[in-house]
Amino acid sequence: MSIGGGIALFVIGAILAFAVNVDVQWVNLDLIGYILMGAGVLVFLIGIILVARRRRSDTVTHTTTDGGERVTRRSTSTRADDTEGM
């Protein structure tokens, strides 16, 4: 959701900065457009970083013995650059 929000902020900022030619005395729409574009880029980059950190894989191993069942759970995490060569 943050990636889409960042893109939306950037697009709205670009529209305000480059496409709207309304002269309002109490607000500078060009400056607001540039601020929204910068915020959109920042939110987009943070979203990309969070998505890259969120990748994980969990491995569950079940081991049985004569006296009953012993369950071993092992959790491993992988990063995006660990799986590039595969």
TAVENWO-V667734 format. One record per residue. N is the residue number from 1. SS is DSSP state (H for helix, E for strand, L for the rest). OMEGA is omega as a letter, one per 40 degrees, with the letter a starting at -180 (NA if undefined). D_FIRST is the distance of its C-alpha to the first C-alpha in Angstrom with 2 decimals. Layout:
N;SS;OMEGA;D_FIRST + N;SS;OMEGA;D_FIRST
//
This chain:
1;L;a;0.00 + 2;H;i;3.79 + 3;H;i;5.44 + 4;H;i;5.30 + 5;H;i;6.09 + 6;H;i;8.59 + 7;H;i;10.02 + 8;H;i;10.51 + 9;H;i;12.21 + 10;H;a;14.27 + 11;H;i;15.40 + 12;H;i;16.39 + 13;H;i;18.17 + 14;H;i;19.95 + 15;H;i;21.12 + 16;H;a;22.46 + 17;H;a;24.09 + 18;H;a;25.65 + 19;H;a;25.96 + 20;L;i;26.87 + 21;L;i;30.53 + 22;L;a;31.05 + 23;L;i;33.27 + 24;L;a;32.41 + 25;L;a;34.76 + 26;L;i;32.79 + 27;L;i;29.49 + 28;L;a;28.85 + 29;H;i;26.08 + 30;H;i;26.23 + 31;H;i;25.53 + 32;H;i;22.58 + 33;H;i;21.22 + 34;H;i;21.75 + 35;H;i;20.14 + 36;H;i;16.94 + 37;H;i;17.05 + 38;H;i;17.59 + 39;H;i;14.80 + 40;H;i;12.39 + 41;H;a;13.93 + 42;H;i;13.73 + 43;H;i;10.04 + 44;H;a;9.58 + 45;H;i;12.29 + 46;H;i;11.17 + 47;H;i;7.91 + 48;H;i;10.53 + 49;H;a;12.90 + 50;H;i;10.99 + 51;H;a;10.34 + 52;H;i;14.02 + 53;H;a;15.25 + 54;L;a;13.77 + 55;L;i;16.07 + 56;L;i;19.04 + 57;E;a;21.85 + 58;E;i;24.15 + 59;E;i;27.78 + 60;E;a;30.02 + 61;E;i;33.77 + 62;E;i;36.31 + 63;E;i;39.90 + 64;E;i;42.83 + 65;E;a;46.22 + 66;L;a;49.59 + 67;L;a;49.27 + 68;E;a;45.90 + 69;E;i;42.34 + 70;E;a;40.66 + 71;E;i;36.91 + 72;E;i;35.36 + 73;E;a;31.64 + 74;E;a;30.32 + 75;E;i;26.76 + 76;E;i;25.97 + 77;L;i;22.95 + 78;L;i;22.43 + 79;L;a;20.68 + 80;H;a;19.51 + 81;H;i;22.79 + 82;H;a;24.91 + 83;L;a;24.23 + 84;L;a;24.62 + 85;L;a;28.34 + 86;L;NA;28.14
//
